[in-house]
């Protein structure tokens, strides 16, 4: 079962969080979801994350498989045939796969912090493999201690909001060793959809990216902006710019209500 919440009123946006994150972590950061907004946010803890149950096998955590979970959430809670999809990092990839599976139902895409993809993916897969090795040899607590030495957010953001990285570490520490292992294995066998397929996604897309993050490189965001026929790219590198994202998402998705 997927832990799901609905906040606000208006046009529906189904949203997926990032790898090893959850709804609570995203709410704590405030990067994407305002206390009150113009749209109806339908959010959920991804399979194996937060308060949602996990899959029995690593393949169930591949990002293309998670797309069906996103569409199931939309079917159960959107209350209408068409809706917007979005998410950050893993959630961004999930939204892209879901849009390819049901393009007639997806009116808008919000693609925040696109992850490593294609040519840049092997280095990230190697990083996941090393994380798995640490977990299997010494447990999740050792991985958390190691991760504390390497903040998962850009330097400019860590200086402005150091508590965000600490909260992410607390959430990582709550994972069961086997569950986190399956999630990481699923990510190792995941990538963004083939480039040739992305060009067929003609719905409006808002691509949100920040600088100085090799896990979410600007190169991926820029390629999506070039490939998706109806995309708009927003790049940032300051905290005030990041604080504008929730309203920007609201205004972008709200236009779908009149589409």
N, C-alpha and C positions, 0 to 999 in steps of 0.2 A: 504493500500500500504506500501511496505517496502522500506525505504531509503537505497539505495545500492551504493557502490563505488567500482571501480576496479583500482588497482594500480600495476604497474610493468608488466613484460612480462614473459612468460614461462609456466610451468605446473601450473594448477589452484588449489588453496587452497580456499575453502569456509570456512569462519571463523565467529564464533558467540562470542559475548562479554558476560560479566557477568551480574548477576542480578542487576538492577538499574543503570547499566552502559550504554554506547553507544560507537559508533565509535570515537567520538571526545575525550572522556575520555581516551580510549585506546591509541589513537595517542599521547595524551599529556604525558602519562606515559612513552611511549617508550619501554615497557616491551616485546612486541611481534612483533612489526612491524618496520623494519628499513626504513630510508628515501628512500633507493634504495636497491633492493634485487634481488635474482636470480629467483624468481617465480612470478606468477600472483596472487595477493591477492584479492579475491572477498569478500568484507565485507558488512555487513548490520546492521542497527539498528533493534534489535528484536522487535517483536510485542509489541506495547505500550511503547517502549523506544525511546529516541532521537526524530528523526523526522518521525518515523513510526507510523501509526495509531494503535490504540489499539483494543482489542476485547471487545465485549459487555458484556461478562460473564467471570467469573474467570476461568472456565474450559478451555477457549481458550488460557490461559496463562500457562497451565500445560506444563512441559518440553517435554513430549512425543508428545504433539500436536505441539510444536514449531519445531519438527523435520521435519514435512512436509513443513514448511516455508523454512527451510534450503535446502531441496531437490528441492523446487520450484526455489529458487535462483540459485542453480546449474544448473537446467534445462534451465533457461533463459540466463545464463551468462557463463557457463563453456566452451561452444563451442565444447565439445567432450563428449564421452560416459562415460569415467572414469575421476575421479578427487579425490583430497584429501579433507578431512573434518577435521575441528579443532575448538577449542574454549577454553575459560577459564571459569571455574566454571559452571554457567548455560549453557554457550556455549559448554563446555565439555560434559555435559549431553545430550544436543541437538544433538551433533555429534554422540554420542553413539547410541541414538535412531534412528537417520537417517541411520547410518551404518547397524543396524539390519533390517531396512525396505528395504534397497537397497544394500545388501552386494556385489553384482557383479559389482556395479558401483564405489564403494569406494576403492581406491588403497592404501591409507595411512590414518592414524588417528594421529592428534596432540592433546593430552589431557592435557591441562594446568590447574593447580590448581583444581583438582577434588574436588567437594564439599563433605559435610557430606553425608553419605549414609548408608542404612540398619540399623544396630544397633545404629549408631551415629545420625541418622536422627531425631528421636523424640525430642531431646534437641533443635535442630535447628528449628524445626517446632514450638516449644514452644516460641522461640525467635521471630519468625515471628509474632506469635499471639500477643505478647506484643507490637510489633511495630504497628500492626493494631489497638490495643487498644489506643495507643497514638495518632495515626492519627485521629481516630474517635472522641476522646474526646477533642483533643486540636489542631489538624491540622498538616500539613506536617512540618511547621516551628518548631514546638515543637520537632518533631522527629529529625530534623536536629540538633537542639541545644543539644539534648540528645546524638546523635551519635558523636558529636564533642568531648565529654568526653571520648569516647572509640574508638580510631583509628581503622579503618577496615583492616589495614595492619600490618604485624609483626613488633615488636619493632625495629629490626635491619634495616628494610626498612624505617620505619617512621623517624628514626634518619637521614638516608642518603637522604631521599626524602620526607620531610614533606609536600611539596606542593601537592603531589599526593592525600593525604587524604583530603586536603582542596578542591581540584578540584572535588573529588567524592561527597563531601557535597554540593557543588554548583550545581552539576547535580541532586542530590536528591531533592534540593529545587525547581527545575523547574517542578517537577511532579505535576500534578493535583491530588487532594486528592482521587477522585474516581478511577482514572486510577491506581494509585499506590496501592490502596487497592485491586483491582482485580489482579494485578501482584503478590502481596504478598500472596493472597489467592491461586493463581495458584501454587506458590512455596510451599505452605503448603501441597498441595496435590500431590507433586512431589517427586521423588526419582531417583536414578540411576536404570537402567534396572535390572531385576532379575539376580542374579549371574550365574545361570545355562545357561542363554542366552548369556552372555558375552563370555563364552568359545568358542562359535561358530565363533567369529570374528577373522579370521585368518590373516587379512592384517597387515602389519607392523604398530606398534603403538609407538609413542614417548610420554611418560608420564613425564610431567614437574611439579615438586612440590617444595615448599619452606617450611622451618621449622617455628615453633612457630606461627601457625595460626589455631585456633580451628574451624574456618569456612571452612577451606580447609585442613583437617588433613592429615598428612603423611600416616596414616593408610589406607585411601581410595586409595591413589596413589599406595601404596605398594600392596594392594589387586589387583588392576587393573593390575599391573605389573606381579603378580603371576597368574592371571586368563586368561588374554589375551595371546594366544599362541605365538605371535610374538612381544612382547613388550620390550621396553627399558626404564628404569626409570632414570631420572636425578633429584637429590635432591640438593638444594642449601640453603645457609644461609648468603650470602654476596652480596653486590651490584655489585662488578665486575663479579660474577657468573651470576647474573641476566642480566647484560648487554650483556652477550654472547648468551642469548636465541634467539634473532631475527635471528642471523646468523645460529644458530643450527637448527632452524625451516626451514630456507631456504635450508640448505644442506640436511636435512632429506627429505623434500618434493621434492627437485630437483632430488633425486634418482628415483622418480616415473616416470620421463620423459623417462628413459631408460627401464622401466619395461615392 
